[in-house]
Amino acid sequence: MTIDRQPAEVWKRWLLIGFVLGLAVFVALLFVADVRLVGQQLALIPGWIYLLVALLSFADYGFRFFRWQFFLRSVSIDLDRKSSFLCYSSGLALAVTPGNLGEAIKSFLLERKDGLPISRTVPVILAERISEGLGFLLLASVGAATFQYGWSAIVFILLLFLGGVIVLRSPRTYQALTRFLRKRHRFARFANSCDSFYRTARTVFSNRVLFGALLLSCLSSLSQSLGYYLLLSTFSPGSGFLLALFLLNFTSIAGGASMSPGGIGVVEGSLMALMVANGIPVDQAAACTVISRIFNLWLGVFGGLACLRWTLRHWVFPRRPAAEAPLLV
């Protein structure tokens, strides 16, 4: 069977763009804050803080994996744990795409491995993104209520999310879309895919499933926030957990809304600006931001790359046995 490699080339391009942007942002942070001073601040962080932040980061990824499993089981997709973990982790490699949309590669991988229709698994990935965004919004609103900042942005994005959920759950939307497609012979074959998409969407966006996923999303974000708080309190002992909770989740919302690859540039810039506005020196803010982003973004990206390489090799582009290889004449 011939397999089109064009999607893989697109993903490679986005990975390269993400890496270049990430490197550029880190260099800019170090330039603005002075490399020497940032290095000194990083050296002041105790080793046990790095260890705890790493453990909390793994807990964050763990909760996200449980959320992925929870969604799959809600739509009766039964994967063995190893395959599910490899698929989920492969998606992390493409977190450096606009709005994390590259994580849709998980649908592509499941289609190649088990023949699952993409229309059946894409709603799961949309539900992941929406539940994660709602988790950020919920935790950021706690800080917004405390510091009276950012309410208008939080309410606006919350309304967008809720509007999206209502549309995705609406049978009228899909009935109108399928009628439109069936009337046009060129697109009629997509009508059945819309039906499959709607059946899955109706399940993953039901109140029960969405509430369970939101709980896991909040636990994931809390793990991130606690790790960030440990770093922040090292440089600024007077900073409370609510401040860390607000700063990290609010800037995560800003990064997602910007649609920049992985929120790169927007998250770092806004996090730095808010920390400095709260009286934290620039070099300390830069050191805290760099470490936080390494654990909360780049650890998953680099770990996901290893899994993506494996899944592409074994599920998508498997090598033919030597006996089947064409003879060179």
N, C-alpha and C positions, 0 to 999 in steps of 0.2 A: 504494500500500500504506500502510495506517495503522500508525504505529509508536507504541507506548506510551512516553510520556516519563516515566513514574513512576520507573524506575531512575535516570535522570539527575537527577531532583529529590532522590532519596535521596543520591546522591553529592555533590550541591551542599551538602546539609545537613551531611554529614560534613566536607567541606572547610571550611565556615564554622566548625564546631565546632573543627576542628584549628587553624585560624588564630587563633581567639579564645583557645584554650588555650595555644598557642605564645606569643602576645603576652603573656598573663597571666604565664606562667612567666618570660619574659625580664624583664618589669617587676619581678617578685618578686625575681629574682636581682640586678638592679641596685639594688633597694631595700635588700635585705639587705647587700649588699657596698658600698653608697654609689656612686651614679652617677659622681660626680666622680673617685673613686679608680679605678673600673673604666676610665673614659675615659683616665686617665693611663697605666694599664697597657697598654691597647690601643695607645696612641701609642708605647709603648716597643718594640713588636714591629717588627723591621726589615721593610722592604717585600719583601725577597727571601724571608722566611719565609712571608708571605702568598701569594707567587707559588708557592712550592714546595707549600704546603698545598693550593692550588687545583689544581695539576697532579696531585697525589696523589689528590685527590678525583675528578678526571676519570678517573684510572686505575681507581679503585674502581668508578665507574659503568660503565667500559668492560669490566671483568672480569664485572660482573653481566650486561651485555648479551651477552657471549660465552657465559655460562652459559645464558641464555635461548635463544640460537641452538642451543647444544649439545643442550638438551632437545628443542627442536622437531625438529631433524634426527634425533634418536634415535627419534622416533615418526613419521618420514617426512612431516612437515609442511614443505613447501618454500615459504617466503615470500621475495619479493625483499627485498634488504637494507633498502631504504628503508621498505617497509611494516612489516618486522619491527622496525626501529628506532623508528618512530612508535608502534607498538603497545606496545613495551616502555617507551618514555618516557612514554606516556600513563598507564601504571600507576604511575609514580613520583609523579604528582600526587596519588594516593590513598594514599600512604604514611602519611598522617595519619589512618588509620582503625585501629580496634582490631586488633592483631596483623597489620597490613598486609593485612587481608582484602579491602580495597577494590581491591587489585591484580587481583582476579578480573574487573575490568572488561576486562582483556585478552581473556578468553574471550568476553565479550559483543561486543567490537569485531571479533574474528575471525569470529564467527558472522554479524555484519551484513555484513562485507566479502566473505568468501569462502564463507559457508555452512557453516563447520566446526561440527559439533555441540559444544555447550558441554561435554557429557560427555567429549569427546575431549581438550579442552584444559585443563579444570580440574585434572586430575592433574599437568599440567606446572607449574601455579602452586603447587600443594601441594608438589611436589618442590622448587621454588625455595625456598619458605619453610623446608622441613625441612633442605635442604642448607645454607642460610644459617645456620640455628640450630646445626647441627652444626659449622659452621666457627667460629662464635663460641665454642662449647663447647670445641672442640679447642684454640684459642689461649688461651682463659681458663684452661684446665687447666694450661698451661705456667706461667702466673703463679701459679696456686693452689699448684702444687708448690713454687714458689720461696718464696712468702710464707706458706704454710700457712694460707690463708684462703679460705672459700667452697666448700670441697670438697663439703659435704653438699648445697648447692643445685645445684651442677654435676652431681653424680651423679644426683640426683633428676630433673632436667630431661632429662638424657641418657637415663635409663631410659624416660621418657615418649616421647621422640622415637623410640627404638628400638622401643618397643611399638607406636607408631603405624605405623612402617614395616612391622613384622611383620603387623599387621592389614591394611594396604593391599595387601600382597603375597599374602595368604592366599586361595586359591581357595574355601575353605570359607565364608569370610565372604560372598562374593558369591553363591555358590550358595544359601546360606540366605536372603540378602536377596531374590534374584530369585524364589525359591520363594514367599516370603512375599507379594511384590507380585503375582505371577501368580494367587494364590489369591483376591485381592481385586480385583474387576473395576474398581473405581474407580481403583486405582493400577497396574493391569496394564501401562499404556502406558509406565510408567517402567522396566519390567524390561529393555527393550532398551538404555536409557540406562545402566543398571548394567553391562550386558555391555560396552558401549563404554568406560565408565569403567575397568572392570577390565583390559581389554586394554591400555589406555594406561598405567595404573598399574603393571602387571606389568613393562612396559618401563622406565619412568622410575625405578622403584625397584629395578631389578636392580642387582647388585653393581657391574658394570662402569660403568653410567651414573652411579650414585650416587657412585662413587669419583671419576670425572672431574669431576662437579659440585662435589664437596667440595673438590677441589684448586682450582678456580676460586673457590669461596667463601673459601677460606683466603687466596688472593692478594688478593681484594677486601678482606677484613678487615685484612690486613697493610698494604695501602695506606692505609686509614683510620688504623690504629694508628701508622704512621710519621708521618703528618701530625700526629696528636695529640701524638706524642713531640716533634716539632719545636716545637710550642707550649709543651708542658710544660717542655722543657729551656731555653726562653727565660726562663721565670720561676724555674725550679728546676734549675740546671745539674747538680746532683748526682743528679737522678732518672734512673734507667737506662731502657733501652728495655723491659725486661721489666715494669717497673712500669706504663709506659704501655700495654703490650700487655694486661696484666691488667685495669687500670682500665676501658679502653674496651670490651673485649669482655665483661667481667663485667656492667657496667652496661647494655650492649646486651641481654644475656640477661634482666636484671631488667626492662627496658622491654618486651621481647616477652612475658615471662611475666605481666606485669601486665595485658596486654590494653588498656592505655590507648591512645588514638589516637596512633600513631607513637611510643609510649613517652614522650610529652610529660609532663614533670613528674617521672616516675620516673627517667628517664635523667639529666636535669639535676640532680635532687636527690641521687641516689646518687653521681653523679660528683663533685659538689661536696663531699659529706660525706666521701668516701674521700680526696679530695685534701687537705682540711683535716686529716683524721686522719693524713695522712702529712707534716704540718708545712708545708703550703703556705698562705700567708695567704689570707683569704677573698676579698679583691679580686682577687688573681691567679688564684685558682681560678675565680671568676666570669667573668673575662675569657677564660680558657682554655676554659671550658665554652661560653660564648656563641659564640666563633669556631668551635669544633669542631662544634657543632650546626648553625650556618649552612651550613658546607660539607658536612657529612655527611647532613643531612636537608633543609634548606630550599632549598638550591641545586637539588636534584633535584625537589622539589615545584614550585617556580616554573618551572623548565625544562619539567617534565612538563605543567604547565597549558597552556602554549602548544601542545604537541603534542596534548593532549587536546581542546582547542578545535578544532584542525584535523581530527582524526579524527572527532569527533562531527559536525562540519559536513559532511564529505565522505563518510564511511562510514555514518553512522547517520541523520542528518537532512539529506540532500542537498536543496538547493533545486531546485524544478522550474523548467525553462526558462520564460521569459516567455510563450512561445507556448502553454504548457500551463496557465498560471495562470488561475484562474477570473475571469471578467469581473464587475466590480462594476456592478450595475444600479441 
